[in-house]
Amino acid sequence: GAVVSQHPSRVICKSGTSVKIECRSLDFQATTMFWYRQFPKKSLMLMATSNEGSKATYEQGVEKDKFLINHASLTLSTLTVTSAHPEDSSFYICSASNPGVNYGYTFGSGTRLTVV
Amino acid sequence: KNQVEQSPQSLIILEGKNCTLQCNYTVSPFSNLRWYKQDTGRGPVSLTIMTFSENTKSNGRYTATLDADTKQSSLHITASQLSDSASYICVVSPSNDYKLSFGAGTTVTVRA
């Protein structure tokens, strides 16, 4: 089945530093990947849609300069949280769209970011 | 506005018992509805996907139903196990947009 690998699973960083999260589709090509943020006991909130070879589309209220998204290949998208602050601490999840697999949206395992 | 509402917000059941989770949606036009299981600190894992023409789908001890007329779905867990403790999320996809609509989830706790 479709597998999406997300790394790291957990990261702790100091305020002001940047953190990169990787999302890879392991056994299929993903022209579109999605980045979500999830607060405790809340639903997933779409942050941005990442399209291979083009600029990401950000949802309203999401700062594109803070959350840099790169989708340089059909199997890799990265989310970089720049100049991280404690309020950026959250659970970040990516998903990849695989239209060839019965309306497939496969999620990564998530990244717990803690900014101290 | 496309919305997905789940109930109950949380429930506790004894190991071996059954339970049913509910999902009501207003997403239109409708394409498909999915149920995901999300363990704490992990990403969602797909349980079932149903399109307009399907009204029931099973995956092991999980059985989902869909009534596209009333825009309601349910997820039934049979003979619950401790490993079923998780959040169960209902996700609806419109046919005219790539964006998914997520429910807030139902947290299920199975106790021995």
Interface residues (C-beta under 8 A of the other chain):
Chain A: V4 Q6 T32 K41 K42 S43 L44 L46 T49 F91 I93 S95 S97 N102 Y103 Y105 T106 F107 G108 S109 G110 R112
Chain B: S31 N32 R34 Y36 G41 R42 G43 P44 V45 S46 I49 T51 I89 S93 Y98 K99 L100 F102 G103 A104 G105 T107
